[in-house]
Amino acid sequence: MDDRLRQRIEGLINSSPVYVFMKGNKLMPQCGFSNNVVQILNAMAVPFETFDVLSDMEIRQGIKEYSEWPTIPQVYVKGEFLGGSDILIEMYNNGELREKLAVQLAS
């Protein structure tokens, strides 16, 4: 990955405490997995920003390389990669997500 793309991705990730790379956006998710993430974050009343990877193939491929994670959506909290849809669902169901967000967003 070239430095320009890395800086662009890091700029997006750091633009909000919770940032989601997804298909579609938080008002109109374009796949079920992205919708799952949006529903979880909305249910927890967590403010977040999104980037629609369908609008930019460079970011769509670059974010997979950046995180070393092959799928979309990808959720970042305070610049740290948290996971995708399955991980968020698991963390939400076992209470770990609420705890992690509370700690990360309080600092």
C-alpha positions in Angstrom: 0.0 0.0 0.0 1.4 3.4 -0.9 1.8 6.2 1.7 -0.9 8.3 0.1 -3.6 5.7 0.4 -2.5 4.8 3.9 -2.7 8.4 5.0 -6.1 8.8 3.4 -7.4 5.7 5.3 -5.9 6.9 8.6 -7.4 10.3 8.1 -10.8 8.7 7.7 -10.4 6.4 10.7 -9.2 9.3 12.9 -12.0 11.6 11.8 -14.4 10.1 14.3 -14.1 8.1 17.6 -16.2 5.3 16.0 -15.7 4.8 12.2 -17.2 2.1 10.0 -16.2 1.2 6.5 -19.3 -0.4 5.0 -21.4 -1.0 1.9 -23.8 1.9 1.8 -24.0 4.4 4.7 -25.6 4.6 8.1 -28.8 5.9 6.7 -29.0 3.3 3.9 -26.9 0.2 4.4 -26.4 -1.8 1.2 -25.8 -5.3 2.7 -27.1 -7.3 5.6 -23.7 -7.4 7.4 -23.3 -3.6 7.2 -26.9 -3.2 8.4 -26.2 -5.4 11.4 -23.3 -3.1 12.5 -25.5 0.0 12.0 -28.3 -1.5 14.0 -26.0 -2.5 16.9 -24.4 0.9 17.1 -27.7 2.7 16.9 -29.2 0.4 19.6 -26.3 1.4 21.8 -26.8 5.1 20.9 -23.1 5.4 19.8 -22.4 8.2 17.5 -20.4 7.0 14.5 -19.4 8.0 11.0 -19.2 5.8 7.9 -17.5 5.4 4.5 -19.3 3.7 1.6 -16.7 1.4 0.1 -19.0 0.9 -2.9 -18.2 4.5 -3.9 -14.4 4.1 -4.0 -12.7 0.9 -5.1 -9.2 2.1 -3.9 -10.5 2.4 -0.4 -12.5 -0.8 -0.7 -9.4 -2.8 -1.5 -7.0 -0.7 0.6 -9.0 -1.0 3.9 -8.7 -4.8 3.6 -4.9 -4.6 3.3 -4.7 -1.9 6.0 -6.5 -4.0 8.6 -5.4 -7.4 7.3 -9.1 -8.3 7.4 -10.7 -9.6 4.2 -14.3 -8.5 4.7 -16.5 -5.4 4.9 -17.8 -3.9 7.2 -14.9 -2.9 9.4 -15.3 -1.1 12.6 -12.7 1.2 14.2 -12.8 2.6 17.7 -10.3 5.4 18.5 -8.2 4.3 15.6 -8.1 0.6 16.6 -9.6 -2.1 14.4 -12.4 -3.8 16.4 -13.7 -6.2 13.8 -16.6 -6.9 11.4 -20.2 -7.8 11.7 -19.8 -11.3 13.3 -17.4 -9.9 15.9 -19.6 -7.0 16.8 -22.7 -9.3 17.1 -20.7 -11.6 19.4 -19.4 -8.7 21.5 -22.8 -7.1 21.7 -24.5 -10.3 22.8 -22.0 -11.0 25.6 -21.8 -7.4 26.8 -18.2 -6.9 25.9 -19.0 -4.3 23.3 -20.7 -1.9 25.7 -17.8 -2.2 28.1 -15.1 -1.7 25.5 -16.9 1.3 24.0 -17.5 2.9 27.4 -13.8 2.6 28.3 -12.5 3.7 24.8 -14.9 6.6 24.4 -14.4 7.9 27.9 -10.6 8.4 27.4 
